[in-house]
């Protein structure tokens, strides 16, 4: 598992590109510079790892485009020791970025193949989320709730009620909503029953599947 000065140079370039595309959170840009994205991809993609593109990672899933990872991370406004629920561990790249931002990450993955690969990979890289689990993201992790924020890394047709229930008051839920194209949506929990909704344009994600293990 090599991470060289050349890779670091490519990450610095990637962070510049993301800044030009509108990522303003310096901590998020630092996390992008820190996490070796090439180690999350099949070695055949290594030369392309620092392009701002999504790539296949197995089980019909993708590693999100770095801009998308940075954009969702920025919307979360992560503070050190925030307890964050991630729905869709995938390759573990977004997980790693959140850990680099100082978050305590609880992540759920519904593809067993990806769950196993990522559970092995992250500790080898010295990246330690609080909890990785295999299961249905629609249900969240009620035993570990409430969360300071929740991030969903797959396109959802609706906002799962279980996730809204597991969010602290004042907490932020970032979710791509829609069937074919998704609108990046931010919900901020105002009190027990009210949420404030913000929308941030179109993104493209693989679908969030329910009960399909």
C-alpha positions in Angstrom: 0.0 0.0 0.0 2.2 2.8 -1.3 1.5 6.5 -0.9 4.2 8.5 -2.6 5.1 12.2 -3.0 3.7 11.9 -6.5 0.3 10.9 -5.1 0.5 13.8 -2.6 1.1 16.2 -5.5 -1.9 14.8 -7.4 -4.0 15.2 -4.2 -2.9 18.8 -3.9 -3.9 19.4 -7.5 -7.3 17.8 -6.9 -7.9 20.0 -3.9 -7.2 23.1 -6.1 -9.7 21.8 -8.7 -12.3 21.4 -6.0 -11.7 24.8 -4.6 -12.1 26.3 -8.2 -15.4 24.3 -8.4 -16.7 26.0 -5.3 -15.6 24.1 -2.2 -14.7 26.7 0.4 -14.4 24.7 3.6 -10.6 24.6 4.2 -10.8 21.7 6.6 -12.6 19.6 3.9 -9.9 20.5 1.3 -7.2 19.5 3.8 -9.0 16.1 4.3 -9.0 15.6 0.5 -5.3 16.3 0.5 -4.7 13.8 3.3 -6.7 10.7 2.1 -5.0 8.5 -0.4 -7.9 7.9 -2.8 -5.9 5.6 -5.1 -5.8 3.0 -2.3 -9.6 2.8 -2.4 -9.7 1.8 -6.1 -8.8 -1.2 -8.1 -5.1 -0.9 -9.1 -6.2 -0.6 -12.8 -7.7 2.8 -11.9 -4.7 4.0 -9.9 -3.5 6.4 -12.6 -7.0 8.1 -12.7 -7.6 8.2 -8.9 -7.1 11.9 -8.6 -9.3 12.9 -11.4 -12.6 14.5 -10.3 -14.6 11.4 -11.4 -16.6 8.5 -10.0 -15.3 5.0 -10.6 -16.8 1.5 -10.3 -15.7 -0.4 -7.1 -17.6 -3.7 -7.4 -21.1 -4.9 -6.4 -22.5 -2.5 -9.0 -21.4 0.5 -6.8 -19.1 3.5 -7.4 -16.6 5.5 -5.4 -18.2 9.0 -5.5 -16.7 11.9 -7.5 -14.3 13.8 -5.1 -16.4 17.0 -5.7 -19.5 15.2 -4.4 -17.6 13.8 -1.4 -16.3 17.3 -0.6 -19.7 19.0 -1.3 -21.6 16.6 1.1 -18.8 16.9 3.7 -19.0 20.7 3.5 -22.8 20.7 4.0 -22.4 18.6 7.2 -20.2 21.4 8.8 -18.3 18.7 10.7 -17.0 19.7 14.1 -14.4 17.6 16.0 -16.0 14.6 17.8 -19.3 15.0 15.9 -21.1 11.7 15.9 -22.0 11.0 12.3 -24.1 8.3 10.7 -23.1 7.4 7.2 -25.5 5.4 5.0 -23.5 3.5 2.3 -19.9 2.9 3.4 -19.0 1.8 -0.2 -15.3 2.0 -0.8 -14.8 3.8 2.6 -13.4 6.9 0.9 -16.2 9.2 2.3 -15.8 7.5 5.7 -12.1 8.3 5.6 -12.7 11.9 4.8 -15.1 12.3 7.7 -12.6 10.6 10.1 -9.9 13.0 8.8 -12.3 15.9 9.7 -12.4 14.6 13.3 -15.8 12.9 13.3 -16.8 9.7 15.1 -18.2 7.8 12.1 -20.9 5.0 12.3 -21.4 3.6 8.9 -23.8 1.1 7.3 -23.3 -0.9 4.1 -25.8 -3.2 2.5 -23.5 -5.0 0.1 -21.7 -7.8 2.0 -18.8 -7.9 -0.5 -18.1 -4.1 0.0 -18.6 -4.3 3.7 -16.0 -7.1 4.1 -13.4 -5.3 1.8 -13.8 -1.9 3.4 -13.8 -3.4 7.0 -10.3 -4.9 6.2 -9.0 -1.9 4.3 -9.6 1.0 6.6 -7.7 -0.4 9.7 -4.8 -1.2 7.4 -4.7 2.5 6.5 -4.8 3.5 10.1 -8.4 4.9 9.6 -10.7 4.0 12.5 -14.4 4.7 12.2 -16.3 4.0 15.5 -18.5 1.4 14.0 -18.9 -0.4 10.6 -22.0 -2.5 10.1 -23.6 -4.6 7.4 -27.4 -3.9 7.0 -30.2 -1.9 5.7 -29.4 1.8 5.5 -33.1 2.8 5.5 -33.2 1.7 9.2 -30.2 3.6 10.2 -28.6 2.6 13.5 -31.2 3.2 16.2 -29.0 1.6 19.0 -26.3 4.3 18.4 -28.7 7.2 17.9 -29.0 10.2 18.2 -26.5 11.6 15.7 -25.1 15.1 15.2 -25.4 14.5 11.5 -26.3 11.9 8.9 -24.9 11.6 5.4 -26.5 9.4 2.7 -24.3 8.4 -0.2 -26.9 6.9 -2.5 -29.9 8.4 -4.3 -33.1 8.0 -2.2 -36.6 8.3 -3.6 -37.8 9.5 -0.1 -36.1 10.6 3.1 -36.3 7.5 5.4 -38.4 8.3 8.5 -36.0 6.3 10.7 -33.1 8.6 9.7 -35.1 11.7 10.5 -35.9 10.2 13.9 -32.2 9.5 14.6 -31.0 13.0 14.1 -30.4 15.3 17.1 -32.2 18.6 17.4 -29.9 21.1 15.5 -28.5 18.2 13.5 -28.0 18.1 9.7 -29.1 15.3 7.3 -27.5 15.4 3.9 -29.2 13.2 1.3 -29.5 13.0 -2.5 -33.2 12.9 -3.3 -34.8 11.5 -6.4 -35.0 8.5 -8.8 -32.9 9.0 -11.9 -31.3 12.4 -11.1 -31.0 13.5 -7.5 -31.3 16.9 -5.8 -28.7 17.3 -3.0 -30.9 18.0 0.0 -30.0 19.3 3.5 -32.5 18.9 6.4 -31.8 20.8 9.6 -33.8 19.5 12.6 -35.3 22.5 14.3 -37.3 20.6 17.1 -39.0 17.3 17.7 -41.3 17.7 14.7 -39.9 20.4 12.4 -37.2 20.3 9.8 -35.8 23.1 7.6 -35.1 22.0 4.1 -32.5 23.4 1.6 -31.8 22.2 -1.9 -28.4 22.4 -3.8 -28.9 21.3 -7.4 -28.5 18.0 -9.3 -26.1 15.1 -8.6 -26.0 11.6 -9.8 -25.8 8.6 -7.4 -26.4 4.9 -7.4 -29.8 4.1 -5.8 -30.4 3.5 -2.1 -32.0 0.1 -1.9 -34.2 -1.1 0.9 -34.4 -4.7 2.3 -32.3 -6.1 -0.6 -29.6 -8.1 1.2 
